[in-house]
Amino acid sequence: MRLVVILQKIKKRLIILFLILFSFSLNASHNNSRYFPFLERPAEYITKRTSHVTPSLFLTNAATAFGRGGGNIGIPELYGTYDLRDVIFSLKQVNGSSYVNPIERERGPNDAWIDKSIRFQVNSKIRSIGFLLNYEQYVRISGQSLKLPGVSLGASLPLMNVVASDNFYFLPEQSDPQVQNLKDGEVDQLNRIRRMTNDDLSVQSGDWIKAGLGDLDLHASLNYNWDHKLLMRSIDLNFRLGVVIPSSVYADINYPASVSFMGDGHWTSYFDVIPEFELKPDWKVGLILGFMYQLDNTKIFRIPVYQEPAPFSALITNLKIDPGLTFKISPYFTAENLTDGVDFQVRYTYLKHNKDKWIDDRSGSFVKSYLNQTVGTQPWTGKTLTQADIDNNISTKKDLTKWTMHYISLELLYDSKEAGNNWILDPKIFINYDYQFSGNGCSKTHQFTLGVQAQF
């Protein structure tokens, strides 16, 4: 009998070890990305003084973005509208007088298209597949004068595969009159000029495919629980403090469709508070409140010379980015044991990221970015560039770095223990769908997750 018990313990440990090793490629949940949601599940906070490991498969898909102020735009257009005139001006400023306008190369030096606004819509699709791990280890801390029965520690390290692609569409109605009534052959020529311009930028179209790690998430949680208090059947109060260590894949400056997997190289600290109330048997309501703070980081980046979108700028230099705070609020309702261990949860999540601050602190002789332009004459219009113009352009681009998201999440969960099954590790199998129904300045991303939470 004793041998059987020992074998069962060994079997449990082997299963746990397998899950941890299998999930070493999985994805952390605290994420400051406007491309991938990775919304936290309340079940990962309400630990009930148990340890658990939760591997899950996830899929995400995004084909459009929520524009600033409403409407749908292409995902790369989160950085602004692609205007061929602005992009060519950027190339001229960076390369100097030796650079020849692609329109001149294609149509001659006196063509009517030169220095005219020629706008394109830039669409993109972003798809990802990966695994998601949340590992929590309950730690009993007690002594003669100290007793903290609800402490747990957790860690996660992601791996995911992302495929992104882009395409361009000429927008005659948003361009200058000289290019609004082009024939099919002229549109083909215009697209050829646009491709020549992008080649001069050394940016590439087509599929961007990347697999790699995400950021390492380390956290500590504290849980308090009271039974039959304040007319509630039970009350849980949870606090979580964590740090996210940057180890994820960055966006490729030569692929405008590429995106950073997670925190874009910034160290992140976060704090969450999660109260949950059991109103009556199997009926629970809760709320996730939290914020994330990122440290500044300097990296090689494309930074606009003036009005062009950052991914299509010719100016590549060190850029210091000081991110804004991110806040979240997520109320939820859970109906447990609807039938034979089946639970249902509906959750709303609001995420808000404040404006980032971009800092170009180069010294000496250099090509000026939009952050340090001076009053003067615009080469492509002949108009005087005033300080008000410069300040307004800086403010407009700063606004492009803030975003908000609104999600509705639906989850079905099968609790094997509540269903009366005597399975090893009492697994809870869940299916979750995160639907983004609104937003501002962010990718319109939907996520589907299938996973299992195993307790030990």
Secondary structure, DSSP 8 states (H G I E B T S, - for coil): -HHHHHHHHHHHHHHHHHHHHHGGGEE-S----SS------GGGT--TT--EEEEEEEEEEEEEEE-TTSSEE-GGGGG--EEHHHHHHHHHHHHGGG---HHHHHH-TT-TTTT---EEEEEEEEEEEEEEEEEEEEEEEE-SS-EEEEEEEEEE--EEEEEEEEEEEE-GGGS-GGGSS--HHHHHHHHHHHHHHHHHHT---S-EEEEEE--EEEEEEEEEEEEEETTEEEEEEEEEEEEEE--S----TT-TT---SSSTT--EEEEEEEEEEEEETTEEEEEEEEEEEE--EEEEEE--SSSS-GGG-S-EEEEEEE---EEEEEEEEEEEEEETTEEEEEEEEEEEE---EEE----SS----GGG--SEE-TTT--EE-HHHHHHHHHHHHHTT-EEEEEEEEEEEEETTTTT---TT--EEEEEEEEEEEEESEEEEEEEEEEEEEE-
